[in-house]
Amino acid sequence: MPFEESFFEVLRALQHNPNINQRALATRLGMSLGKTNYCLKALISKGLVKVQNFRNSDNKTAYAYLLTSAGIAEKAALTTHFLKAKISEYEALNSEIEQLKDELALEHHHAANSLRPYAQN
């Protein structure tokens, strides 16, 4: 998965569950823990995510990864970008499917016509 897509997926996951830990996030996204950590650090350094430590928590290493306003804006821009790309992929795939259906129909037509002289004998 390219890093831009990885950043997008991390932002999406954090928006839905800011209390997720890095290991669970890595598992959910199918990424290595190292790549997840790298993405989080990059998003934090870009000011797209901020980390909040739960001081009242029994688990002093518990964090919340919160999207900043810039992070929400970036996620929206990435969503638009990936949606356009997926629509383009869908349209290309749909066009290829229609072409294959046409080819198959033509092959069936030719096969049916080539068998007719033998059926008459």
Backbone hydrogen bonds, N-H to C=O, Kabsch-Sander energy under -0.5 kcal/mol:
donor,donor_aa,acceptor,acceptor_aa,energy
6,S,2,P,-2.3
7,F,3,F,-3.2
8,F,4,E,-2.1
9,E,5,E,-2.6
10,V,6,S,-2.5
11,L,7,F,-2.7
12,R,8,F,-2.6
13,A,9,E,-2.5
14,L,10,V,-2.7
15,Q,11,L,-2.2
16,H,12,R,-1.6
17,N,13,A,-2.2
20,I,17,N,-1.5
25,L,21,N,-2.6
26,A,22,Q,-2.8
27,T,23,R,-2.2
28,R,24,A,-2.8
29,L,25,L,-2.2
30,G,26,A,-1.0
30,G,27,T,-0.6
31,M,26,A,-2.3
36,T,32,S,-2.2
37,N,33,L,-2.5
38,Y,34,G,-2.4
39,C,35,K,-2.7
40,L,36,T,-2.6
41,K,37,N,-2.6
42,A,38,Y,-2.4
43,L,39,C,-2.7
44,I,40,L,-2.5
45,S,41,K,-2.7
46,K,42,A,-1.7
47,G,44,I,-1.3
48,L,43,L,-2.7
49,V,43,L,-1.2
50,K,66,L,-3.0
52,Q,64,A,-2.7
54,F,62,A,-2.2
55,R,53,N,-1.3
57,S,54,F,-0.8
60,K,58,D,-1.0
62,A,59,N,-1.9
64,A,52,Q,-2.6
65,Y,18,P,-3.1
66,L,50,K,-2.8
66,L,64,A,-0.8
68,T,48,L,-2.0
72,I,68,T,-2.5
73,A,69,S,-2.1
74,E,70,A,-2.6
75,K,71,G,-2.4
76,A,72,I,-2.1
77,A,73,A,-2.3
78,L,74,E,-2.7
79,T,75,K,-2.6
80,T,76,A,-2.2
81,H,77,A,-2.3
82,F,78,L,-2.9
83,L,79,T,-2.6
84,K,80,T,-2.3
85,A,81,H,-2.0
86,K,82,F,-2.6
87,I,83,L,-2.5
88,S,84,K,-2.2
89,E,85,A,-2.4
90,Y,86,K,-2.7
91,E,87,I,-2.6
92,A,88,S,-2.3
93,L,89,E,-2.6
94,N,90,Y,-3.0
95,S,91,E,-2.2
96,E,92,A,-2.2
97,I,93,L,-2.5
98,E,94,N,-2.3
99,Q,95,S,-2.2
100,L,96,E,-2.4
101,K,97,I,-2.4
102,D,98,E,-2.3
103,E,99,Q,-2.5
104,L,100,L,-2.5
105,A,101,K,-2.6
106,L,102,D,-2.3
107,E,103,E,-2.4
108,H,104,L,-2.4
109,H,105,A,-2.2
110,H,106,L,-2.5
111,A,107,E,-2.5
112,A,108,H,-2.5
113,N,109,H,-2.2
114,S,110,H,-2.2
115,L,111,A,-1.1
116,R,112,A,-0.7
119,A,115,L,-1.5
120,Q,116,R,-1.4
121,N,117,P,-0.8
